[in-house]
Every structure is written in structure tokens, then in C-alpha cells.
Amino acid sequence: MKKIIAWIMFFIQALCVFSLPAYADADNTSGSAEEILEIIVKYKPGRSPDAAYFADDENNISNGSENTESEPLLVQLSSEEEAKAVLAELQQDENIEYAEPNYKLYADAVSTDPLFDKQWGLENVGQTVEGVEGTAGIDIRAKEALRETYFDNGGVTVAVIDGGIDLNHPDLKDNIFVNTGEIAGDKRDNDGNGCDDDVNGWDFVEVTNQPTNDDENDVHGTHVAGIIAAALNGEGVQGVAPHAKILPLKIMKNSVGTVYNAIQAIDYAEKMGAQIANCSWSLPNYSAALEYAMEHSNILFVCSAGNNGNNLAQEERYPASFGLPNVISVAFTDNRGELHEMSNYGKNVDIAAPGVSIYSTVPVIAGSEENGVAERKYAYLSGSSMAAPFVAGAVALIKGHENNLSAIDVKKKIMESATKMNALSGYSSPSSLNQSTLYVIFRRSTIAFFTID
């Protein structure tokens, strides 16, 4: 145990001062074994590596210091054999809340390449999108809801825990969160949160104050942000909650991230006052660290259910399969109201929302200005990654209108406002209550989703 404690003491990492290895691609999404070289460890309240050391070896401290909440620690090992041995011993230590591999997580998007008339998810009048004729009314009725909540959502912050975001995109730049506790450019941590000059969020991959896209092909985070809160500014596209603020928290590179980065981002989002977090990614491995971070947060997490075409009662996917009261898990439908064949469904999947051929913001290509118009500011993407931000945007509208509601209250308001959607029958779990169209009531208006739980 002394050797293990020495490892932990050496690798204790502050919130914003440690860079994890970058991953090249996202090809391990089926739950197959991953190489273990990093371990996430969290000690129980009042315990610490020092306290555990003496309790184990000297037998003279039982409860450690005061009953304080410890930060999750990241331990790097030099070989998988050593990592497995350390993990096995840590999991037997009664001082430890959890110890587990630092699992990878994956973006839930499917690329389908080409402003309001393209956004069938906001208003579907039967228009043809990428060759598929839609069914009128299969949308979230955003125009009606926005009329009733137009000025209500400006103070709501949505954390986009994702890849990088184009902070200068013309449809996003005015809706990017600004940390007023920081003085830009002075290279100091003015607000004392451990991150220097974090004016517009944080990059947990490279450990910098620039949570931006890596290159023109890093589109996922920018696309998600646009669905939530692209500005209502007379150009481009419109987000579901066009006056909400986006807090960019970068945890993925090349659409692959880690649980450790995700739990750091959750802690940061809470400190910055975010009430909603969009998590358009998932992982096949159960993570006690991720579940603990979400369960002990006041944030409402809107999470993609995944794109494996599976019944989650048989093959689980996380965070959806945690079944937490402050998590909304989202499947995806096409513009005819049909659940897409790649969408996961079943146990703990709460809602289906538009997710096929969704038109939204993508990074502007540097140096591509011609006649004053930049190329490739918008594109179609598909997947449950695109469905989740529709729900996150709707939650922002609700919170903007009734800010006193808790995360559980908002989820309850959504789930109790359902009526039947026959097209989604047959996708429910054995414990289902309904297969229905969700109507979120805003005074006289509605936003519609499709519940499949």
C-alpha cells in the first residue's frame, strides 16, 4: 500500500494543470477492452492519501481530517500490468470511494455533408432535406415557444462539454459565456478557480484557456453549440434558445475524450454557475467516477443515447444507462418522425428529438473569405449528438422562464407533458410508461419531442 500511496501522491492533479494524452481516433466504441494506463481515484470524505497511508500502515488514524470532499485524482502508470495490479489493490481499500480505469468516451455524431428553411427540427413544413421529404409538424415547434419566451433565456448558461468550439463564428460569438471574474490577458487566475485567464471556458485536453476547435474538420462542438444557441441575428441559422449563453468546455480531441476530463469539466461548470450541461457523447463502460460526478451535481445533464441501434436494456451505454434523475437521455428521429435505425432506445432513454440531417454551425475555414462571405459556416450532421442539444435548448427556455426550477423539476415538467406518438411504439423498455410525443408547455405554446421510455 505504501507504494500505491506514493504513486497517488506523485500524480495528484489540480483542476486545470494536467494534460492527458491525445487520442488519434474514435474506433473503440463497442465496449471491447481498452489498454489501462491511467486510473481515476477518489477518496471518501475525510480521507486522503496521507490519511489512508497511516490508517493502513501505522494504524493510528481512522477518519483522516475533517469531513471534506476530496477531488478525484489521476494516476498514470508505466505499464498495463502495473496499472491492473494497482487498480486491484485500490479497489480493496476501504478508504476509497471508487477507483477505475480512465475510460475513453466518444462523440455520438454521424457526418452527412452539403438557413431557417433547412432547420426542419425547428419548423417542419414537409420540406425535403437531403433528398428525404419530411412530414409536416414533426419538429419541436420552436417558433411558437420562442414567441412566448423571447426575453426569458438570456441569463441561462449551458455548458457544452464536448470538442472545441469556433468562438468567433458569426452565429455564436455573441452568445459565448464570459467569465466576468477574470481580467483577460493578465495571465492570472483572478477568480481563484485554478485556471488562468479562463474568460470563455477551458480546454481540459491541452490545458489552456482556448477551448476552440483544433482545425476545420473538428466540427462536433461547434455544431452542437449552434443547435442550442445560434443567435437570432438576421443571418445564418437559429438556435433553440438563441439568447442563452454557451460555456465551452473542451474534453475531446478528434471526437475522443476521457472520463477524467469529463468530471473535471462538470466540476468547472458547476463553479461557473451553469444550470444545464449538454453531453453529446457516450461510452460503453460503466464509470463510477462519472456517475458520482453527475449524481452529486445540481446540473441537469442532457445526454445523447448513442448511435449503436441497440436496446439499452440489453447493451448499456453511459451516461444514459445511469438512470439518474438529473439526466435526460435522448434518442434521435428523422424528419418523418421515425426513430432512426442507428439510434439506441429502451431502458433509461427518455426522449427522442430531431437528429437526422440537422443543419447547424461548423467552424469557418481560415482564409476562405470570398466577396466577404466565408465558406463552410454551416453543415448537416446526424446522430443522437444532434438530438441532445435540441432538448438542452428547450431546457434553457424553461429555465429562462422559470429559473427557480431544480434540475429534477425541469425533467419532471418535460416527462409529464407527454402525449402519444404512434410512430415510436415498440421501442419502449419493459418498465415503460408510454411511447409518446412530449409537449413542453410554455403558456399557450408548445415544444414537442418524442418520448420512447
C-alpha positions in Angstrom: 0.0 0.0 0.0 2.9 2.4 0.6 4.0 2.1 -3.0 0.5 2.8 -4.2 0.1 5.8 -2.0 3.4 7.1 -3.3 2.1 6.8 -6.8 -1.1 8.7 -5.9 0.7 11.4 -4.0 3.0 11.9 -7.0 0.2 12.2 -9.5 -2.4 14.3 -7.6 -3.6 16.8 -10.3 -5.1 20.2 -9.8 -8.2 21.0 -11.9 -6.5 22.8 -14.7 -2.8 21.9 -14.7 -2.6 18.4 -16.2 -2.7 17.4 -19.8 -4.0 14.0 -20.8 -2.6 12.2 -23.8 -4.4 12.9 -27.1 -6.2 10.1 -28.8 -6.0 9.8 -32.6 -9.3 8.3 -33.5 -12.6 7.1 -32.1 -12.7 3.4 -33.2 -13.3 1.7 -29.9 -17.0 2.2 -29.2 -18.2 -1.3 -28.9 -17.2 -2.0 -25.3 -14.1 -4.0 -26.2 -11.2 -4.0 -23.8 -9.1 -0.8 -23.6 -5.5 -0.6 -22.5 -5.3 0.6 -18.9 -2.5 3.1 -18.2 -4.5 5.7 -16.2 -6.6 5.3 -13.1 -9.1 7.7 -11.5 -9.2 7.5 -7.7 -11.5 9.3 -5.3 -11.2 9.1 -1.5 -14.1 9.0 0.8 -15.0 12.3 2.7 -12.4 12.9 5.4 -9.9 10.5 3.9 -6.9 11.4 1.8 -3.7 9.6 0.5 -2.0 10.6 3.8 -4.9 9.5 6.0 -5.2 6.2 4.1 -1.4 5.7 4.4 -1.3 6.0 8.1 -4.6 4.1 8.7 -3.2 1.2 6.7 0.4 1.1 7.9 0.6 2.9 11.2 -3.0 2.1 12.4 -3.3 5.4 14.3 -5.6 7.4 12.1 -9.1 6.1 11.3 -11.1 9.1 9.9 -8.4 11.4 8.5 -9.1 15.1 8.7 -12.4 16.9 8.8 -15.2 15.5 6.7 -14.2 17.3 3.5 -14.9 16.3 -0.1 -11.8 15.1 -1.9 -11.0 15.8 -5.5 -10.8 12.9 -7.9 -7.1 12.0 -8.6 -5.5 10.8 -11.8 -2.7 8.2 -11.6 -0.5 7.4 -14.6 1.3 4.1 -14.7 4.1 3.0 -17.0 2.6 -0.4 -18.0 -0.8 -2.1 -18.2 0.4 -4.9 -15.9 1.4 -2.4 -13.2 -1.9 -0.4 -13.7 -4.0 -3.5 -13.2 -2.2 -4.5 -10.1 -2.5 -1.0 -8.6 -6.2 -0.9 -9.6 -6.9 -4.2 -7.9 -5.4 -3.2 -4.6 -7.0 0.3 -4.7 -10.4 -1.3 -5.2 -10.0 -3.2 -1.9 -9.1 -0.1 0.1 -11.9 0.9 2.5 -10.8 4.5 2.4 -11.6 4.8 -1.3 -14.9 5.9 -2.8 -14.0 4.5 -6.2 -11.0 3.5 -8.3 -11.4 2.7 -12.0 -9.6 3.0 -15.4 -9.8 6.4 -17.1 -12.2 5.2 -19.8 -12.4 6.8 -23.2 -15.7 8.4 -24.3 -16.9 9.1 -27.8 -18.9 11.7 -29.7 -22.3 10.5 -30.9 -22.4 12.1 -34.4 -22.6 10.7 -37.9 -21.4 13.0 -40.7 -23.6 13.6 -43.7 -22.2 16.6 -45.6 -23.7 19.6 -48.1 -31.0 29.0 -43.1 -34.1 28.6 -41.3 -35.8 26.6 -44.1 -33.1 24.0 -43.7 -33.8 23.6 -40.0 -36.6 21.1 -40.1 -36.1 20.3 -36.4 -37.3 23.8 -35.6 -40.1 24.0 -38.2 -41.1 21.1 -40.4 -43.5 22.1 -43.2 -42.8 18.9 -45.1 -39.7 20.3 -46.9 -37.2 17.9 -48.5 -34.0 17.6 -46.6 -31.0 15.9 -48.2 -33.4 14.0 -50.6 -35.9 13.0 -47.9 -39.4 14.5 -47.9 -40.5 15.4 -44.4 -43.8 15.1 -42.6 -45.2 18.5 -41.6 -45.4 19.1 -37.9 -42.6 16.7 -37.0 -40.5 19.4 -35.2 -40.0 20.9 -31.8 -42.4 23.9 -32.5 -39.6 26.3 -31.6 -41.1 29.4 -33.3 -44.2 29.3 -31.1 -42.2 28.7 -27.9 -39.7 31.4 -28.7 -42.5 33.9 -29.1 -43.6 33.3 -25.6 -40.1 33.1 -24.1 -38.2 35.6 -26.3 -36.6 37.6 -23.5 -36.6 34.8 -20.9 -33.4 32.8 -21.5 -30.6 35.4 -21.7 -29.3 34.6 -18.2 -29.2 30.9 -18.7 -25.8 29.2 -19.2 -25.5 25.9 -21.0 -22.2 24.1 -20.6 -21.3 22.3 -23.8 -19.0 19.5 -22.6 -17.6 18.5 -26.0 -14.9 19.1 -28.5 -13.7 22.6 -29.3 -16.0 25.4 -30.5 -15.4 28.2 -33.0 -15.6 31.1 -30.6 -15.6 33.6 -33.5 -18.4 32.0 -35.5 -20.8 34.9 -36.6 -23.7 32.9 -35.2 -22.1 32.1 -31.9 -19.6 34.8 -30.9 -22.3 37.0 -29.2 -23.6 34.0 -27.2 -20.3 32.7 -25.7 -20.1 32.8 -21.9 -17.9 35.5 -20.5 -16.3 35.0 -17.1 -16.5 38.4 -15.5 -14.3 37.3 -12.7 -11.3 37.2 -15.0 -9.2 40.0 -16.5 -8.4 38.9 -20.0 -4.8 38.7 -20.9 -3.2 39.3 -17.5 -2.1 35.7 -17.2 -3.5 35.4 -13.7 -6.2 33.4 -12.0 -8.3 36.4 -10.9 -11.3 34.4 -9.7 -9.3 31.7 -7.9 -10.7 28.7 -9.7 -7.3 27.3 -10.7 -7.5 28.4 -14.3 -5.6 31.4 -15.6 -7.5 33.8 -18.0 -10.4 31.4 -18.4 -12.6 34.1 -19.9 -14.5 31.9 -22.3 -14.3 28.4 -20.7 -11.5 25.9 -20.6 -9.7 23.3 -22.7 -9.2 20.2 -20.5 -7.3 18.3 -23.2 -4.5 20.8 -23.9 -5.0 22.6 -20.5 -5.4 26.1 -21.9 -7.9 28.9 -21.9 -8.7 28.4 -25.6 -11.5 25.8 -25.9 -11.5 26.1 -29.6 -11.8 23.6 -32.5 -8.4 22.0 -33.5 -8.9 22.5 -37.2 -11.7 22.9 -39.9 -12.5 19.2 -39.5 -13.2 19.5 -35.8 -16.9 20.3 -36.2 -18.7 18.5 -33.5 -18.7 21.0 -30.6 -19.5 24.0 -32.9 -22.4 22.1 -34.5 -23.9 21.2 -31.0 -23.5 24.8 -29.8 -25.3 26.2 -32.8 -28.3 23.9 -32.3 -28.6 25.1 -28.7 -28.0 28.8 -29.0 -27.1 30.1 -32.5 -28.0 33.8 -32.4 -31.2 35.3 -33.7 -29.3 38.0 -35.7 -30.7 38.0 -39.2 -28.1 35.7 -40.7 -27.3 32.0 -40.8 -29.2 29.6 -38.6 -31.1 30.0 -35.3 -30.7 28.0 -32.1 -33.5 26.6 -30.0 -32.6 29.2 -27.2 -31.0 32.0 -29.2 -30.3 34.2 -26.1 -28.8 31.5 -23.9 -25.1 31.5 -23.2 -22.7 28.7 -24.2 -19.9 27.7 -21.8 -17.3 25.9 -24.0 -15.7 23.0 -22.1 -13.4 21.0 -24.3 -12.9 17.4 -23.3 -12.4 15.7 -26.7 -9.9 15.7 -29.5 -10.8 14.0 -32.7 -14.1 13.2 -31.1 -12.5 11.1 -28.4 -12.1 12.1 -24.7 -11.7 10.6 -21.3 -13.9 10.3 -18.2 -11.3 12.2 -16.1 -11.6 15.3 -18.4 -15.4 15.0 -18.3 -15.6 15.0 -14.5 -13.2 18.0 -14.3 -15.5 19.8 -16.8 -18.5 19.0 -14.7 -16.8 20.5 -11.6 -15.8 23.6 -13.5 -19.3 24.0 -15.0 -20.8 23.9 -11.5 -18.4 26.6 -10.3 -19.2 28.8 -13.2 -22.9 28.6 -12.5 -24.1 26.5 -15.4 -27.5 25.0 -14.8 -27.6 22.8 -17.9 -24.9 20.6 -19.5 -25.1 19.1 -22.9 -23.2 15.8 -23.2 -23.3 14.6 -26.8 -21.0 11.6 -26.2 -21.2 8.2 -24.6 -19.1 5.3 -23.5 -19.8 1.5 -23.3 -18.1 1.1 -19.9 -19.8 1.8 -16.6 -17.9 4.6 -14.8 -18.4 5.1 -11.1 -16.4 8.3 -11.4 -18.7 9.8 -14.0 -21.9 8.6 -12.2 -20.7 10.1 -8.9 -19.9 13.5 -10.5 -23.3 13.7 -12.2 -25.3 12.4 -9.2 -23.7 14.9 -6.8 -24.2 17.8 -9.2 -27.1 20.3 -9.3 -26.8 20.5 -13.1 -29.3 18.9 -15.4 -27.4 16.8 -17.9 -28.8 16.3 -21.4 -27.1 13.3 -22.9 -27.1 11.5 -26.2 -28.3 7.9 -26.0 -25.8 6.7 -28.6 -25.8 5.5 -32.2 -25.5 1.7 -32.0 -29.1 0.8 -32.8 -29.3 -1.1 -29.5 -31.9 -1.7 -26.8 -30.1 -0.3 -23.8 -31.9 -2.8 -21.6 -29.6 -5.4 -23.3 -26.4 -3.4 -24.1 -25.9 -0.4 -21.8 -24.4 2.9 -22.8 -23.4 5.7 -20.4 -24.3 8.3 -19.1 -27.8 7.3 -20.5 -27.9 4.0 -18.6 -27.1 5.5 -15.2 -30.8 6.3 -14.9 -30.1 9.3 -12.7 -33.0 11.8 -12.0 -30.9 14.7 -13.3 -30.0 13.1 -16.6 -32.2 13.3 -19.7 -31.2 10.7 -22.3 -32.1 11.5 -25.9 -32.6 9.2 -28.9 -32.9 10.6 -32.5 -35.6 10.7 -35.2 -35.7 11.7 -38.8 -37.9 14.4 -40.4 -40.8 11.9 -40.8 -40.9 11.2 -37.0 -39.3 7.7 -37.3 -36.7 6.6 -34.9 -33.5 6.2 -36.9 -32.2 2.7 -37.2 -28.9 3.7 -35.6 -30.5 5.3 -32.6 -30.3 3.5 -29.2 -33.6 3.1 -27.4 -35.2 1.3 -24.5 -34.4 1.3 -20.8 -33.5 4.8 -19.4 -33.9 6.5 -22.8 -36.3 9.3 -22.0 -36.9 11.3 -25.2 -36.3 11.3 -29.0 -35.7 14.6 -30.8 -34.7 15.5 -34.3 -31.3 14.1 -35.1 -31.1 13.3 -38.9 -29.7 15.8 -41.3 -29.5 18.6 -38.8 -28.3 21.9 -40.2 -26.1 23.9 -37.8 -22.9 25.9 -37.3 -19.5 24.5 -38.2 -16.1 26.2 -38.0 -15.3 28.9 -40.6 -12.4 27.8 -42.8 -9.5 30.2 -42.2 -8.6 32.3 -45.2 -11.7 31.2 -47.1 -13.3 34.7 -47.5 -14.5 35.4 -51.0 -16.5 38.5 -51.7 -16.9 39.0 -47.9 -18.6 35.6 -47.4 -16.7 32.8 -45.6 -17.0 29.2 -46.7 -18.5 26.3 -44.8 -20.0 28.1 -41.8 -22.9 25.6 -41.8 -23.4 21.9 -42.5 -25.6 18.8 -42.0 -24.7 16.3 -39.3 -26.7 13.4 -37.9 -26.8 11.4 -34.7 -28.0 11.5 -31.1 -25.3 14.1 -30.7 -27.6 16.4 -32.6 -30.8 15.4 -30.8 -29.5 16.1 -27.3 -28.9 19.9 -27.9 -32.5 20.3 -29.1 -33.5 19.2 -25.6 -30.8 21.2 -23.9 -32.0 24.3 -25.8 -35.6 23.6 -24.7 -34.4 23.2 -21.1 -32.7 26.6 -21.4 -36.1 28.1 -22.5 -37.8 26.5 -19.5 -35.1 27.7 -17.0 -35.2 31.2 -18.5 -38.9 31.3 -18.0 -38.9 29.6 -14.5 -35.4 29.9 -13.2 -36.3 28.6 -9.7 -37.0 25.1 -11.0 -34.4 22.5 -10.0 -32.9 20.0 -12.5 -35.3 17.3 -11.3 -38.3 19.7 -11.6 -37.4 20.6 -15.2 -37.0 16.9 -16.1 -40.3 16.2 -14.4 -42.0 19.0 -16.3 -40.8 17.6 -19.6 -41.6 14.0 -18.9 -45.1 14.7 -17.5 -46.1 16.7 -20.6 -46.3 13.8 -22.9 -49.0 12.5 -25.4 -48.9 9.6 -27.7 -46.7 9.3 -30.8 -47.6 6.1 -32.6 -44.5 6.1 -34.8 -42.3 5.3 -31.8 -44.4 2.4 -30.5 -42.4 -0.8 -29.9 -39.2 0.9 -28.8 -40.1 1.0 -25.1 -38.5 -0.9 -22.3 -40.5 -3.5 -20.2 -40.9 -0.9 -17.5 -42.1 1.8 -19.9 -44.9 4.2 -19.1 -45.6 5.4 -22.6 -44.3 5.8 -26.1 -45.4 9.3 -26.8 -44.9 12.8 -28.1 -43.6 15.1 -25.5 -45.2 18.6 -25.2 -43.3 21.1 -23.0 -45.8 23.8 -22.2 -44.8 27.5 -22.4 -48.1 29.4 -21.5 -50.0 28.9 -24.8 -47.2 27.5 -26.8 -45.6 24.0 -27.1 -42.3 22.4 -27.8 -42.7 18.8 -29.0 -40.3 15.9 -28.6 -41.0 12.2 -28.8 -40.6 10.1 -25.6 -39.8 6.5 -26.0 -39.3 5.3 -22.4 
